[in-house]
């Protein structure tokens, strides 16, 4: 026996259930948290994926700050955390530069990250099994320090 394909008013859940034979727990809990937040009058994050980032602690032992700064920067031809021009920062990327690094075949790509008017070249490890993208503490510290100096906050 299964659940009925469609019951009740046309909400997101009932319409999704009508067109799907599988229940998606992630969607269910995301929608439930969003409804509860609305009832409390709180902000609803439409990008919430209902997963705890701590469940995806990925240990990357073959890449560290020095390797990013030297080997990978040389391979990509971009100094790690170098300043990007305003023109580069506003450019819509159609194709990104990248390469495969090391014995664990890490896919590394370079993109620009901006914070408070400061844009820097940052390297990302693609497909690291993490459902979210994270910036290292070095990137955040470096960018915050630079923006503080730029705007006279430090």
PAZAPA-4460 file (N, C-alpha, C; in steps of 0.05 Angstrom, whole numbers, plus 32768, in hexadecimal, padded with zeros to 4 digits):
% residues 154
    n_x    n_y    n_z   ca_x   ca_y   ca_z    c_x    c_y    c_z   seq   type   mol
   8011   7FE9   8000   8000   8000   8000   8012   8019   8000     1      X     A
   800C   802D   7FF4   801B   8045   7FF4   8009   805C   7FFD     2      X     A
   8015   8073   7FFD   8005   808A   8004   7FF5   8093   7FEC     3      X     A
   7FDF   80A1   7FF0   7FCF   80AB   7FD9   7FE0   80BF   7FC8     4      X     A
   7FDC   80BF   7FAE   7FEC   80D1   7F9D   7FE7   80EE   7FA1     5      X     A
   7FCE   80F6   7FA9   7FC8   8112   7FAC   7FB1   8116   7FBF     6      X     A
   7FB5   8124   7FD5   7FA0   8129   7FE8   7FA4   8146   7FF1     7      X     A
   7F8E   8154   7FF3   7F8F   816F   7FFF   7F93   8185   7FEB     8      X     A
   7F96   819D   7FF5   7F99   81B4   7FE3   7FB4   81B3   7FD4     9      X     A
   7FB5   81C1   7FBE   7FCE   81BF   7FAD   7FE5   81CF   7FB9    10      X     A
   7FF2   81C3   7FCD   800A   81CE   7FD8   8022   81C2   7FCA    11      X     A
   803A   81CC   7FD0   8052   81C2   7FC4   8055   81A4   7FC8    12      X     A
   8050   819B   7FE1   8053   817F   7FE8   8040   816D   7FD9    13      X     A
   8026   8176   7FD7   8012   8164   7FCA   8017   8163   7FAC    14      X     A
   801F   8179   7FA0   8024   8179   7F83   803D   8169   7F7D    15      X     A
   8052   816C   7F8E   806B   815C   7F8A   8065   813F   7F8D    16      X     A
   8054   8138   7FA1   804D   811C   7FA5   803D   8111   7F8E    17      X     A
   802D   8122   7F82   801C   8119   7F6B   802D   810F   7F54    18      X     A
   8044   811C   7F50   8055   8116   7F39   806D   8105   7F41    19      X     A
   806E   80FB   7F5A   8085   80EB   7F62   807C   80D4   7F73    20      X     A
   8088   80BD   7F6E   8081   80A5   7F7E   8094   80A2   7F96    21      X     A
   80A9   80B2   7F97   80BC   80B1   7FAD   80B9   80CA   7FBF    22      X     A
   80B9   80C6   7FD8   80B8   80DE   7FEA   80D5   80E7   7FEF    23      X     A
   80D9   8101   7FED   80F4   810C   7FF1   80F5   8119   800D    24      X     A
   8102   810C   801F   8104   8116   803A   8110   8132   803C    25      X     A
   8124   8137   802B   8131   8151   802B   811E   8167   8024    26      X     A
   810E   8164   800F   80FB   8178   8008   80E6   817B   801E    27      X     A
   80DD   8165   8029   80C8   8166   803E   80D1   8177   8056    28      X     A
   80E9   8171   8060   80F3   817F   8078   80FA   819C   8071    29      X     A
   8104   81A2   8059   810A   81BD   8051   80F0   81CD   8051    30      X     A
   80DC   81C3   8044   80C2   81D1   8043   80B6   81D5   805F    31      X     A
   80B9   81C0   8070   80AE   81C1   808B   80BC   81D8   809B    32      X     A
   80D6   81D9   8099   80E5   81EF   80A7   80DE   820A   809D    33      X     A
   80D9   820C   8082   80D2   8226   8077   80B6   822E   8080    34      X     A
   80A3   821C   8082   8088   8222   808C   8089   822B   80A9    35      X     A
   8099   821D   80B9   809C   8225   80D5   80A8   8240   80D8    36      X     A
   80BC   8246   80C7   80C9   8261   80C8   80B5   8277   80C0    37      X     A
   80A5   8271   80AC   8090   8285   80A4   807D   828A   80BA    38      X     A
   8074   8275   80C8   8061   8278   80DE   806D   828A   80F5    39      X     A
   8087   8288   80F9   8095   8298   810E   809C   82B4   8103    40      X     A
   8097   82B8   80E9   809E   82D2   80DD   80BC   82D6   80D8    41      X     A
   80CA   82C0   80D5   80E7   82C1   80D0   80ED   82C0   80B3    42      X     A
   8106   82C6   80AD   8110   82C5   8091   8111   82A8   8088    43      X     A
   8109   82A4   806F   810A   8289   8063   8120   8289   804E    44      X     A
   8133   8277   8052   8149   8274   803F   8141   8260   8029    45      X     A
   813D   826A   8010   8133   8259   7FFB   8149   8246   7FF1    46      X     A
   8162   824B   7FFA   8179   8239   7FF2   817E   8224   8007    47      X     A
   816F   8223   801C   8173   820F   8031   8170   81F3   8026    48      X     A
   8184   81E2   802A   8182   81C7   8020   817C   81B3   8036    49      X     A
   8177   81BC   804E   816F   81AB   8064   8183   8196   806C    50      X     A
   819C   819C   8068   81B1   818A   8070   81C4   8198   8083    51      X     A
   81CE   818A   8096   81E1   8195   80A9   81FD   8193   809D    52      X     A
   820B   81AA   8099   8225   81A9   808D   8239   8198   809D    53      X     A
   8234   8195   80B7   8246   8185   80C7   8245   8167   80C1    54      X     A
   8230   815F   80B2   822E   8143   80AA   8240   813D   8092    55      X     A
   824D   8151   8087   825E   814E   806F   8279   8159   8075    56      X     A
   8286   814F   8089   82A2   8157   808F   82B4   8148   807C    57      X     A
   82BD   8156   8067   82CE   8149   8053   82EB   814F   8059    58      X     A
   82FB   813B   805D   8317   813E   8063   8327   813E   8049    59      X     A
   8334   8154   8043   8344   8157   802B   8361   8159   8033    60      X     A
   836F   8143   8033   838A   8142   803E   839F   8149   802A    61      X     A
   8399   8149   8010   83AE   814D   7FFC   83B0   816A   7FF3    62      X     A
   839F   817C   7FFD   83A0   8198   7FF5   839F   81AA   800E    63      X     A
   83B2   81BC   800F   83B2   81CF   8025   83B8   81EB   801A    64      X     A
   83BA   81FF   802B   83BD   821B   8023   83D7   821E   8011    65      X     A
   83ED   8211   801A   8406   8214   800A   8404   8208   7FEE    66      X     A
   83F6   81F2   7FEC   83F2   81E5   7FD1   83E0   81F7   7FC0    67      X     A
   83CC   8203   7FCC   83BB   8215   7FBD   83CB   822D   7FB3    68      X     A
   83DC   8237   7FC5   83EB   824F   7FBF   8402   824B   7FAA    69      X     A
   840C   8232   7FA9   8423   822D   7F97   841B   821B   7F80    70      X     A
   8419   8202   7F84   8414   81EE   7F6E   83FB   81F4   7F5E    71      X     A
   83E5   81F7   7F6C   83CB   81FB   7F5D   83CA   8216   7F50    72      X     A
   83D5   822B   7F5E   83D6   8246   7F52   83E6   8246   7F38    73      X     A
   83FD   8237   7F38   840E   8236   7F21   83FF   8227   7F0A    74      X     A
   83F2   8211   7F10   83E4   8201   7EFC   83CD   8211   7EEF    75      X     A
   83BE   8220   7F00   83A8   8230   7EF5   83B0   824B   7EEA    76      X     A
   83C9   8253   7EF0   83D2   826D   7EE6   83C6   8285   7EF3    77      X     A
   83BC   8281   7F0C   83AF   8297   7F1B   83BA   8296   7F37    78      X     A
   83C6   82AB   7F41   83CF   82AB   7F5D   83B7   82A8   7F70    79      X     A
   83BA   8296   7F83   83A4   8291   7F97   839F   82AA   7FA7    80      X     A
   8385   82B1   7FA9   837B   82C8   7FB8   8385   82E2   7FAC    81      X     A
   838D   82E2   7F93   8395   82FC   7F86   837C   830D   7F81    82      X     A
   8380   8327   7F80   836A   8339   7F7C   835F   8336   7F5F    83      X     A
   8345   8335   7F5D   8338   8334   7F43   832F   8350   7F3C    84      X     A
   832F   8357   7F23   8326   8371   7F1B   8308   8373   7F1D    85      X     A
   82FD   838B   7F1D   82E0   838E   7F1D   82D3   8381   7F05    86      X     A
   82E0   8385   7EEE   82D7   8379   7ED5   82D6   835A   7ED7    87      X     A
   82EB   834E   7EE2   82EB   8331   7EE5   82D5   8328   7EF8    88      X     A
   82D1   8337   7F0E   82BE   832F   7F22   82A1   8330   7F17    89      X     A
   829C   8342   7F05   8281   8345   7EFA   827B   8333   7EE2    90      X     A
   8290   8327   7ED7   828D   8316   7EC0   827D   82FD   7EC6    91      X     A
   826A   82F7   7EB5   825A   82DE   7EB8   826B   82C7   7EAD    92      X     A
   8270   82B3   7EBD   8281   829D   7EB5   8271   8288   7EA5    93      X     A
   827A   8283   7E8D   826D   826F   7E7C   827D   8255   7E7E    94      X     A
   8298   8257   7E80   82A9   8240   7E83   82BF   8248   7E97    95      X     A
   82C4   8236   7EA9   82D8   823B   7EBD   82F2   822C   7EB8    96      X     A
   8308   8237   7EC1   8322   8228   7EBE   8325   8216   7ED6    97      X     A
   8331   81FF   7ED1   8336   81EC   7EE6   8349   81D6   7EDD    98      X     A
   8350   81C5   7EEF   8361   81AE   7EE9   835E   8199   7EFE    99      X     A
   8369   8182   7EF9   8368   816B   7F0B   8383   816B   7F1A   100      X     A
   8381   816A   7F35   839A   816C   7F45   839F   8152   7F55   101      X     A
   83B7   8149   7F54   83C1   8135   7F67   83B7   8118   7F62   102      X     A
   83C0   8107   7F74   83BA   80EA   7F72   839D   80E4   7F78   103      X     A
   838F   80F6   7F86   8373   80F2   7F8C   8360   80FF   7F77   104      X     A
   836C   810A   7F62   835E   8115   7F4B   8349   812A   7F54   105      X     A
   8352   813E   7F62   8341   8153   7F6B   833C   8167   7F54   106      X     A
   8323   816C   7F4E   831C   8180   7F3A   831D   819B   7F47   107      X     A
   832F   81AC   7F3E   8332   81C7   7F49   832A   81DC   7F34   108      X     A
   8319   81EE   7F3D   8310   8204   7F2B   8315   821F   7F39   109      X     A
   8319   8233   7F29   831E   824E   7F34   8306   8260   7F2E   110      X     A
   82FD   826F   7F42   82E7   8282   7F3F   82ED   829A   7F51   111      X     A
   82DF   82B0   7F4C   82E3   82C8   7F5B   82CE   82C9   7F71   112      X     A
   82D7   82D0   7F89   82C5   82D4   7FA0   82C8   82F1   7FA9   113      X     A
   82B1   82FD   7FAE   82B2   8319   7FB6   82A6   831D   7FD2   114      X     A
   82B0   8330   7FE1   82A5   8337   7FFB   82AA   8354   8000   115      X     A
   8295   8363   8005   8298   8380   800B   82A8   838F   7FF6   116      X     A
   82A4   838A   7FDD   82B2   8398   7FC8   82CD   838E   7FC2   117      X     A
   82D7   8379   7FCF   82F1   836E   7FC9   82EC   8353   7FBB   118      X     A
   82F9   834F   7FA4   82F6   8336   7F96   8311   8328   7F94   119      X     A
   8311   830E   7F99   832A   82FE   7F99   8325   82E4   7F89   120      X     A
   833B   82DA   7F7D   833B   82C0   7F70   833D   82AA   7F85   121      X     A
   832A   8297   7F85   832A   8281   7F98   8328   8267   7F89   122      X     A
   8334   8252   7F93   8334   8238   7F87   8320   8226   7F96   123      X     A
   8310   8218   7F87   82FC   8206   7F93   8301   81E9   7F8A   124      X     A
   82FC   81D7   7F9D   82FE   81BB   7F96   82E2   81B2   7F8E   125      X     A
   82DF   81AA   7F75   82C5   81A2   7F6B   82BF   8185   7F72   126      X     A
   82A5   8180   7F77   829C   8165   7F7E   82AA   8159   7F95   127      X     A
   82AA   8167   7FAC   82B7   815D   7FC4   82A4   814E   7FD6   128      X     A
   828D   8147   7FCD   8278   8138   7FDB   8268   8149   7FEE   129      X     A
   8270   8161   7FF2   8262   8173   8004   824A   8180   7FF5   130      X     A
   8233   8181   8002   821B   818C   7FF4   821C   81AB   7FF2   131      X     A
   822F   81B7   8001   8231   81D4   8001   824E   81DC   7FFA   132      X     A
   8251   81F5   7FF2   826C   81FF   7FEC   8275   8210   8003   133      X     A
   828E   820C   800C   8298   821A   8023   82B2   8229   801B   134      X     A
   82B6   8240   8028   82CF   824E   8025   82E1   8248   803D   135      X     A
   82FB   8246   8038   830D   8240   804E   830F   8259   8060   136      X     A
   8319   8255   8079   831C   826B   808B   8331   827E   8080   137      X     A
   8345   8274   8072   835A   8286   8066   834D   8299   8052   138      X     A
   833B   828F   8041   832E   82A1   802E   831D   82B6   803C   139      X     A
   830E   82AE   8050   82FD   82C1   805E   830E   82D5   806D   140      X     A
   8322   82CC   807B   8333   82DF   808A   8342   82F2   8078   141      X     A
   834C   82E8   8062   835B   82F8   804F   8349   830E   8043   142      X     A
   8331   8305   803A   831F   8318   802D   8314   832C   8041   143      X     A
   830D   8324   8059   8303   8337   806D   8318   834B   8075   144      X     A
   8331   8342   8078   8346   8354   807F   834A   8369   8069   145      X     A
   834A   835F   8050   834E   8371   8039   8337   8386   8037   146      X     A
   831E   837D   803B   8308   838F   8039   8309   83A3   8051   147      X     A
   8312   839B   8068   8315   83AD   807F   8329   83C3   8078   148      X     A
   833F   83BB   806C   8354   83CF   8065   834A   83E2   804F   149      X     A
   833B   83D6   803C   8331   83E6   8026   831D   83FB   802F   150      X     A
   830C   83F3   8042   82F7   8406   804B   82FE   8413   8065   151      X     A
   8316   8411   806F   831F   841E   8087   8312   8414   80A1   152      X     A
   830B   83FA   80A1   82FE   83EF   80B9   8311   83E2   80CC   153      X     A
   832A   83DE   80C4   833D   83CF   80D5   834F   83E0   80E5   154      X     A
***
